């Protein structure tokens, strides 16, 4: 049985850092292998995990459409087939498995850029089938999403067991978090558990922010402290998986994950 964990938040709030802390926590608990899905178009989860990224699903999808259009030379060419007689499903399946970045404790796949012009309905249907089948091979799937949660809203994965909404200690970040809370209720996908986390807090939470947090109507797991050590890792390009277990950021994240995931 696969447990799917999603992280969402406004850009720059540290959701990718928290995604890395989830993966680090699961590895420490011996819960690998883990499938990490970078569902943010900016695609930088690989950097905090310390692996290179050469291919994205978006690039594969566009490449397939170009091949189909070249073979069929018609508008809406996604209804056609790949040159050489290969079906679209087989082509996508091969390319997706080839693009999977494998390591000892986790594998990574990146969704990449959004759709361009063209007909994507048939392509996305095949993508959903292949990605869902791939996900079922792992005990845990961790998805790093953008604020709009595009890949969740388009159902490129199945139901989410745990959704963590991340915000920085600003009113703008909390407004974005509130929008995500509303958006998740509109998705055609079931989110079983939702939590809110305030990231990069330099000290005590100011009362105006706490009042806004109390109105979110989702459980508040607490703050993650600001940590210059994490910034130094980012400056040096070091993967956050190498962050020490005694790091205040990891300690805070681990406490929250123990409470929410029951591990």
N, C-alpha and C positions, 0 to 999 in steps of 0.2 A: 504493500500500500504506500502511495506517494503522498507526502505532506508538502503542499505548495505554500511558500512564503513570499509575499510581495512587499516591496518598499516603494513608497511614492512621496513626492514632495517637490516644492518649487526648486528650480535650478539654484545651486550654490548653497543649499541648506545642509549638505553633508549626507544625503541619502545613499550615495555610493560608498561613502566611508562606513555607514551603518550596515550596508549590504555586505561589505568585507568583514565587519565584525560578526555578523551572523554566520558567515562561512567559516571564519576562524573558530567561533564557538562550537559549531557542529563538528568540525574537524577534531577539536580538543575532546569532544564527547565521543569520538569514534563513530560518528554517524555517516561517514563518507561511503562511497563516492557521492558527491553532490553535483547536481547540474545547476550551474550559474547561467542565468539568461540576462543579458544586457539588453533591456527593452527601451533604453533611452537613446534617441537618435544621435546624441553626442558620442556614445560608445566609448567610455573610458573606464569601465569596470575592469578591463584587462590590466590596466596600469596599476590599480591598487592590489590586484591579485598577482602581479609579477609575471604576466605572460604576454606574448606578442599576438597581435590581431591582424590577420591578413584578409579575411573574408567576412562579410555580413550577409544575413538573409536578404536584406534589401538589395544588395549587389547581385546575389544569386537570382532573385526574382526579376530584376531588370534585365539581367543577362539572358534569362530564359525567354522573356517577352521579345527581346531583340532577335533571338534565334527563330522563334515562331514566326515573327513578322517577316523575317527574311525568307523563311521557307514558304510561307503562305501568301505574303504580299497583300494582306487584306487588313482593314481597320478592325480593331477588336480581336487581334490575332491570338489572344489567350485561348480561344476556342480551338485553335489548330493543334498541330503536333510538332515535335522536335524533328529536325532533320536527321535522317538515318533510321527513322522508324521508332525512336525511343519515345515512350509516352511522357507527358508532362509530370505525372506522379513519380515515375521511375527516375526521371532527370532530377527533380527536386530532392528526392530521397537520397540519391547518390551525392549530390552537391552538398546537402545539409550535413550528412555524415562525414564528408570530406572536410568541411569547414569546422567541424567540432575540434576545439582545442583541448587536448587531454593532458592531465597531470596526475600525480599519484592520488590526491585526495579529492579533486574536483575536475569537472569538465566545464568548458565555457562555450557558449554560443551567443552571438550578437545579432540583434534584429536589424540594426542599422537605419538607414534613411527611410523616410516616409515614401508613400507611393507617388510616382510621377503620373503623367498622362497615360491613359490606356485602360483596358478592361482587366480588372484584377480579381473579379469574383471567383472564377474557376481556380486561379492561382492560390488565392487565400484559403479556399476550401481544402485544397491539397496540402497547403502549409499547415493548417490546423491539424489535419489527420496525422501528418508526419511528426510534428512537434509533440502532439499528445502521446503518440506511440513512443517517441523517444523519452519523454518525461517519465513514463511509467517504468522505465528501466532503472530509476534512481529512487532511493528512499526519501530524499529531500530535493526540492527544486527551490532556488532562491532567485527572484526576479527583481532587477533594479529598473523601476519605471520612471517615466517623466510625469510631471504634474497632471497632464491630461489623461494619463493612463490609457493611451491609444490602443496598445496591444491587448490590454484587458478588455476594453470596450468592444474591440473587434473579435474577441474570443479567440485569440491565438494561443490560449491555454485553457485548461478546464478550471473548475471552481477553485477558489483561493481559500486556504485554511486560515491563514493569518496575514492581515494587511497592517503594516506599520506606516503611519503617516508622520513624516519628519518636517520640522520647522526650525528655523533659527529664532533667536530671541528678539523678534521684531514684530510690529503690528502687521506689516505687509506679509511676512511669512505666515502668521496666524490666519490672515485673511485667505491666503492660498490654501492652507490646511482645511479651513472651513469649506472652501469650494470643493476640495477633494472628498470630504465627508459627504457632501450632498451628491457629488458625482457618483460615488460608489453605490449609492442607493438607486441610481438610475441605470446602472450597468445590467446587461443581460447575462450576468454571471453572478453566482452566489459567493459572497464573502462571509465566511463563518464568524471570524473574529477580527475586530478592528481596534487598533491601539494608536495613541498619539504620544510622540516623544519630542521634547524640546532640546535641540542640539546646540552645542557651543555656548553654553551658559557660563559667563565669567564669574558668577557668584550666586547670590540669592536671586530668585525670580522676582522681578518688580511686581508690585500689586496690580497695576493695570494689565500686565500680561497674564497674570494668574486669573484675573477676572475673565479675560477672553478665553483662556484655556477651559475654565469651568463651564463655558457655554457651548463647547464643542460637542457634547453629548456622546463622546466616546471615552473609554478609560484612558486616563493619563498615567503613563508608566513612570514618568519622572524626567529629570534633566540629565543630559550628558554634559560634563564640564568642558569648557574650552581648554585645549591642551597644546602648548607650543611644540611639543614633541611630534604631534601629528602634522603640524605645519612644516616642521623640518623634514619629515618623511616626504611630504608633497614637494617641497623645494628641491630635494635631492633626487626625486623620482624613485624612491624606495617603495617596494610593495608594503601595504599596511598589514599584510599577513605576518610580516616580520616584527610587528609591534609586540612588545613584551606583554606577557599575561598580567604583569603588575601595572600596566598602563591605566591611568584613571578612566580613559575613554573605554578601553576594553572591559575593565571591571564594572563600569556602569552598564554597558551593553549586556554583559554576561548576566548580571543580576536581573535585568529586565527580561532577558530571554529565558532564564531559568523559571521565572514567574509565569510567563506567557505560554511558553512551549511545554513546560512541565518536564524539562530534561535536567 
